[in-house]
Amino acid sequence: MVADIFPESPILITLPRILKNEAETLAALCGAGVSVIHIRKPEASEPEIEELLKTLQALGADMSRLTIHYNEPLARKYGLGGVHLRIEELLAGAGEGLRRSCSAHGWTEAERAATDADYVFLSPLFDSISKPGYRSAIDPAEAAERLRRRKGRIVALGGIRPANIARVRRIGFDGAAVLGAAWSADEKAVNTERTLKNYHILNRKWKAAGGTLQLISDGDLSVAAQFLDAGGRWIQLRMKDASAEVIVCRGKEMLALCRKRRAVLVVNDAPQLAVAIGADGVHLGQADMPPIEARRIIGDGAVIGSTANTFEQIAARNDGETDYVGLGPFRFTTTKKNLSPVLGTEGYRTILGRMRTENIPLPVVAIGGIELPDIPQIMRTGVDGIALSGAIARADSPATTTANFLNAIRNA
């Protein structure tokens, strides 16, 4: 297995036929940070597929990001990172030394293969976009239960789009594979610009759904490092009284810590500073600029979070630009000035219930005065994650406290 290179962005699967502009689009996607692209071409001949690989090499594409379906010789000839195998081939040891994956259409197959593969596609989770009539065959409740006790990595495939990709993460899948929602093409050619935009949207929605435990950091690098070392993977840099110059300087140091741990860094309030730092996104308060204006500054691939205290504020942020909501406060806290009305458990339950009724799919992160014993009751309201500041920053051991919160969230 080659487990250390498992992708953290959605896996992209190619269209079944080869189209004009496709090689250029795939090279651009590699350059834009797509972790793994599956070359799956059932409607193309082997010479056509080989010509595509030659063109990608000539364009300087990162071939290690590519996985080819059912053709180990071509994977080795062109230095590809992976090969997608039939389960029998996988279990027989094919593809040794490459990133190995396979497909399954039921839990028995998936669980059988997961211990040998780097990851297994399980499909269809939702009704397929690329295969009309290919209906969902996976029960989300059963999936969540099986994934809690899984061995190996299982990636959801089938019908995944921006509106439901957060649900994939909420169920507990290790990854998402996308096809129909990513590609923009007609019968002859790929629209490179539109395909890149589609993928950026999918990627940021996936990333935004991963903030299970967020640290609201005042810039203390020691606390941030301990948080990350203990398993935290999301930091929001919030230095309210610092100058732009100081925030950018500290932000770049914080970003270096996050990159080493493959963690997300968002910057509070200021999209211009997020761009200067190279951060993954920005978190906007109710008094900050509208998300659509922030999007013009930070681009299609960056995460935008928004603070909210009411259902109406969340509904106003269901605009296609906002990727998650920080909802609070749970209880009174001294960390933030001008505190909004306290929500408590019942407030979260009511607001999340209305979100489900109104079909608002935004991930919700609870924030504000949260302590370790609160985690089970808060998570049972349906929130996707927890944001903490003082509970970690003022702890005797930020690392131990982080680990305790992560365990409580997993077990809630």
Rosetta blueprint (number, residue, H / E / L):
1 M L
2 V L
3 A H
4 D H
5 I H
6 F L
7 P L
8 E L
9 S L
10 P L
11 I E
12 L E
13 I E
14 T L
15 L L
16 P L
17 R L
18 I L
19 L L
20 K E
21 N L
22 E H
23 A H
24 E H
25 T H
26 L H
27 A H
28 A H
29 L H
30 C H
31 G H
32 A L
33 G L
34 V L
35 S L
36 V L
37 I E
38 H E
39 I E
40 R L
41 K L
42 P L
43 E L
44 A L
45 S L
46 E H
47 P H
48 E H
49 I H
50 E H
51 E H
52 L H
53 L H
54 K H
55 T H
56 L H
57 Q H
58 A H
59 L L
60 G L
61 A L
62 D L
63 M H
64 S H
65 R H
66 L E
67 T E
68 I E
69 H E
70 Y L
71 N L
72 E H
73 P H
74 L H
75 A H
76 R H
77 K H
78 Y L
79 G L
80 L L
81 G L
82 G E
83 V E
84 H E
85 L E
86 R L
87 I H
88 E H
89 E H
90 L H
91 L H
92 A L
93 G L
94 A L
95 G L
96 E L
97 G L
98 L L
99 R E
100 R E
101 S E
102 C E
103 S E
104 A E
105 H L
106 G L
107 W H
108 T H
109 E H
110 A H
111 E H
112 R H
113 A H
114 A H
115 T L
116 D L
117 A L
118 D L
119 Y E
120 V E
121 F E
122 L E
123 S L
124 P L
125 L L
126 F L
127 D L
128 S L
129 I L
130 S L
131 K L
132 P L
133 G L
134 Y L
135 R L
136 S L
137 A L
138 I L
139 D L
140 P H
141 A H
142 E H
143 A H
144 A H
145 E H
146 R H
147 L H
148 R H
149 R L
150 R L
151 K L
152 G L
153 R L
154 I E
155 V E
156 A E
157 L E
158 G L
159 G L
160 I L
161 R L
162 P L
163 A L
164 N L
165 I H
166 A H
167 R H
168 V H
169 R H
170 R H
171 I H
172 G L
173 F L
174 D L
175 G E
176 A E
177 A E
178 V E
179 L L
180 G L
181 A L
182 A L
183 W L
184 S L
185 A E
186 D L
187 E L
188 K L
189 A E
190 V E
191 N L
192 T H
193 E H
194 R H
195 T H
196 L H
197 K H
198 N H
199 Y H
200 H H
201 I H
202 L H
203 N H
204 R H
205 K H
206 W H
207 K H
208 A H
209 A L
210 G L
211 G L
212 T L
213 L E
214 Q E
215 L E
216 I E
217 S E
218 D L
219 G L
220 D L
221 L H
222 S H
223 V H
224 A H
225 A H
226 Q H
227 F H
228 L H
229 D H
230 A L
231 G L
232 G L
233 R L
234 W E
235 I E
236 Q E
237 L E
238 R L
239 M L
240 K L
241 D L
242 A L
243 S L
244 A H
245 E H
246 V H
247 I H
248 V H
249 C H
250 R H
251 G H
252 K H
253 E H
254 M H
255 L H
256 A H
257 L H
258 C H
259 R H
260 K H
261 R L
262 R L
263 A L
264 V E
265 L E
266 V E
267 V E
268 N E
269 D L
270 A L
271 P H
272 Q H
273 L H
274 A H
275 V H
276 A H
277 I H
278 G L
279 A L
280 D L
281 G E
282 V E
283 H E
284 L E
285 G L
286 Q L
287 A L
288 D L
289 M L
290 P L
291 P H
292 I H
293 E H
294 A H
295 R H
296 R H
297 I H
298 I H
299 G L
300 D L
301 G L
302 A L
303 V E
304 I E
305 G E
306 S E
307 T E
308 A E
309 N L
310 T L
311 F H
312 E H
313 Q H
314 I H
315 A H
316 A H
317 R L
318 N L
319 D L
320 G L
321 E L
322 T L
323 D L
324 Y E
325 V E
326 G E
327 L E
328 G L
329 P L
330 F L
331 R L
332 F L
333 T L
334 T L
335 T L
336 K L
337 K L
338 N L
339 L L
340 S L
341 P L
342 V L
343 L L
344 G H
345 T H
346 E H
347 G H
348 Y H
349 R H
350 T H
351 I H
352 L H
353 G H
354 R H
355 M H
356 R H
357 T H
358 E L
359 N L
360 I L
361 P L
362 L L
363 P L
364 V E
365 V E
366 A E
367 I E
368 G L
369 G L
370 I L
371 E L
372 L H
373 P H
374 D H
375 I H
376 P H
377 Q H
378 I H
379 M H
380 R L
381 T L
382 G L
383 V L
384 D L
385 G E
386 I E
387 A E
388 L E
389 S L
390 G H
391 A H
392 I H
393 A H
394 R L
395 A L
396 D L
397 S L
398 P H
399 A H
400 T H
401 T H
402 T H
403 A H
404 N H
405 F H
406 L H
407 N H
408 A H
409 I H
410 R H
411 N H
412 A L
